[in-house]
Amino acid sequence: MLFAVTCTDRAGALSVRLEHRAAHLAWAGAADSPVKMGGPLLDGEGQPAGSLLIVEADDGEHLRTILKDDPYARADLFADVVWMPFKWTLKAPEGLA
């Protein structure tokens, strides 16, 4: 099952994001990662202010376990994390529709 996950950074935490960016990208981009797509959400000035992830997980409990391993989450970057089941309809990679 796929989930759309939106994470909002804590106010004034850009330095935390930048400090942990390489580890986050390694975690999300690993060959065996359940993260299928992701990227930063931007504020009005074009600066990172959160994250959007599409994550494959068995259920919500499994998703929470996956997200706890994100270096950004371990660094307490996020003020809020919201997720819901997602159906990839347009331009879905093979096997994820």
Contact map, one row per residue, 1 for C-alpha under 8 A:
1110000000000000000000000000000000000000000000000000000111100000000000000000000000001100000000000
1111000000000000000000000000000000000000000000000000011110000000000000000000000000001111000000010
1111100000000000000000000000000000000000000000000000011110000000000000000000000000111100000000000
0111110000000000000000000000000000000000000000000001111000000000000000000000000000111100000000000
0011111000000000000000000000000000000000000000000011111000000000000000000000000011110000000000000
0001111100000000000000000000000000000000000000000111100000000000000000000000000011100000000000000
0000111110000000000000000000000000000000000000000111000000000000000000000000011111000000000000000
0000011111000000000000000000000000000000000000001110000000000000000000000000011110000000000000000
0000001111101100000000000000000000000000000000001110000000000000000000000000111100000000000000000
0000000111111000000000000000000000000000000000000000000000000000000000000000111100000000000000000
0000000011111000000000000000000000000000000000000000000000000000000000000000001000000000000000000
0000000001111110000000000000000000000000000000000000000000000000000000000000000000000000000000000
0000000011111111100000000000000000000000000000000000000000000000000000000000100000000000000000000
0000000010011111110000000000000000000000000000011000000000000000000000000000000000000000000000000
0000000000011111111000000000000000000000000000000000000000000000000000000000000000000000000000000
0000000000001111111100000000000000000000000000000000000000000000000000000010100000000000000000000
0000000000001111111110000000000000000000000000000000000000000000000000010000100000000000000000000
0000000000000111111110000000000000000000000000000000000000000000000000000000000000000000000000000
0000000000000011111111000000000000000000000000000000000000000000000000000000000000000000000000000
0000000000000001111111110000000000000000000000000000000000000000000000110010000000000000000000000
0000000000000000111111111000000000000000000000000000000000000000000000010000000000000000000000000
0000000000000000001111111100000000000000000000000000000000000000000000000000000000000000000000000
0000000000000000000111111110000000000000000000000000000000000000000000100000000000000000000000000
0000000000000000000111111111000000000000000000000000000000000000000001110000000000000000000000000
0000000000000000000011111111100000000000000000000000000000000000000000000000000000000000000000000
0000000000000000000001111111110000000000000000000000000000000000000000000000000000000000000000000
0000000000000000000000111111110010000000000000000000000000000000000001100000000000000000000000000
0000000000000000000000011111110011100100000000000000000000000000000001000000000000000000000000000
0000000000000000000000001111111010100000000000000000000000000000000000000000000000000000000000000
0000000000000000000000000111111110000000000000000000000000000000000000000000000000000000000000000
0000000000000000000000000000111110000000000000000000000000000000000000000000000000000000000000000
0000000000000000000000000000011111000000000000000000000000000000000000000000000000000000000000000
0000000000000000000000000011111111110000000000000000000000000000000000000000000000000000000000000
0000000000000000000000000001000111110000000000000000001110000000010000000000000000000000000000000
0000000000000000000000000001100011111100000000000000111100000000000000000000000000000000000000000
0000000000000000000000000000000011111100000000000000111100000000000000000000000000000000000000000
0000000000000000000000000000000000111110000000000000111000000000000000000000000000000000000000000
0000000000000000000000000001000000111111000000000011110000000000000000000000000000000000000000000
0000000000000000000000000000000000001111100000000011100000000000000000000000000000000000000000000
0000000000000000000000000000000000000111110000011111000000000000000000000000000000000000000000000
0000000000000000000000000000000000000011111000011111000000000000000000000000000000000000000000000
0000000000000000000000000000000000000001111111111100000000000000000000000000000000000000000000000
0000000000000000000000000000000000000000111111111000000000000000000000000000000000000000000000000
0000000000000000000000000000000000000000011111100000000000000000000000000000000000000000000000000
0000000000000000000000000000000000000000011111100000000000000000000000000000000000000000000000000
0000000000000000000000000000000000000000011111110000000000000000000000000000000000000000000000000
0000000000000000000000000000000000000000011111111000000000000000000000000000000000000000000000000
0000000000000100000000000000000000000001111001111110000000000000000000000000000000000000000000000
0000000110000100000000000000000000000001111000111110000000000000000000000000000000000000000000000
0000011110000000000000000000000000000001110000011111000000000000000000000000010000000000000000000
0000111110000000000000000000000000000111100000011111100000000000000000000000000000000000000000000
0001111000000000000000000000000000000111100000000111110000000000000000000000000000000000000000000
0001110000000000000000000000000000111110000000000011111000000000000000000000000000000000000000000
0111100000000000000000000000000000111100000000000001111100000000000000000000000000000100000000000
0111100000000000000000000000000001111000000000000000111110000010000000000000000000000000000000000
1110000000000000000000000000000001110000000000000000011111000010000000000000000000000000000000000
1110000000000000000000000000000001000000000000000000001111110110010000000000000000000000000000000
1000000000000000000000000000000000000000000000000000000111110110000000000000000000000000000000000
1000000000000000000000000000000000000000000000000000000011111110000000000000000000000000000000000
0000000000000000000000000000000000000000000000000000000011111111000000000000000000000000000000000
0000000000000000000000000000000000000000000000000000000000111111100000000000000000000000000000000
0000000000000000000000000000000000000000000000000000000011111111110000000000000000000000000000000
0000000000000000000000000000000000000000000000000000001111111111111000000000000000000000000000000
0000000000000000000000000000000000000000000000000000000000011111111100000000000000000000000000000
0000000000000000000000000000000000000000000000000000000000001111111110000000000000000000000000000
0000000000000000000000000000000001000000000000000000000010000111111111000000000000000000000000000
0000000000000000000000000000000000000000000000000000000000000011111111001000000000000000000000000
0000000000000000000000000000000000000000000000000000000000000001111111001100000000000000000000000
0000000000000000000000000000000000000000000000000000000000000000111111101100000000000000000000000
0000000000000000000000010011000000000000000000000000000000000000011111111100000000000000000000000
0000000000000000000100110010000000000000000000000000000000000000000011111110000000000000000000000
0000000000000000100110010000000000000000000000000000000000000000000001111111110000000000000000000
0000000000000000000000000000000000000000000000000000000000000000001111111111110000000000000000000
0000000000000000000000000000000000000000000000000000000000000000000111111111100000000000000000000
0000000000000001000100000000000000000000000000000000000000000000000000111111100000000000000000000
0000000000000000000000000000000000000000000000000000000000000000000000011111111000000000000000000
0000000011001001100000000000000000000000000000000000000000000000000000011111111000000000000000000
0000001111000000000000000000000000000000000000000100000000000000000000011001111110000000000000000
0000001111100000000000000000000000000000000000000000000000000000000000000001111110000000000000000
0000001111000000000000000000000000000000000000000000000000000000000000000000011111000000000000000
0000111100000000000000000000000000000000000000000000000000000000000000000000011111100000000000000
0000111000000000000000000000000000000000000000000000000000000000000000000000000111110000000000000
0011110000000000000000000000000000000000000000000000000000000000000000000000000011111000000000000
0011100000000000000000000000000000000000000000000000000000000000000000000000000001111100000000000
1111000000000000000000000000000000000000000000000000000000000000000000000000000000111110000000000
1111000000000000000000000000000000000000000000000000010000000000000000000000000000011111000000000
0100000000000000000000000000000000000000000000000000000000000000000000000000000000001111100000001
0100000000000000000000000000000000000000000000000000000000000000000000000000000000000111111100011
0000000000000000000000000000000000000000000000000000000000000000000000000000000000000011111100001
0000000000000000000000000000000000000000000000000000000000000000000000000000000000000001111100000
0000000000000000000000000000000000000000000000000000000000000000000000000000000000000001111110000
0000000000000000000000000000000000000000000000000000000000000000000000000000000000000001111111011
0000000000000000000000000000000000000000000000000000000000000000000000000000000000000000001111111
0000000000000000000000000000000000000000000000000000000000000000000000000000000000000000000111111
0000000000000000000000000000000000000000000000000000000000000000000000000000000000000000000011111
0100000000000000000000000000000000000000000000000000000000000000000000000000000000000001000111111
0000000000000000000000000000000000000000000000000000000000000000000000000000000000000011100111111
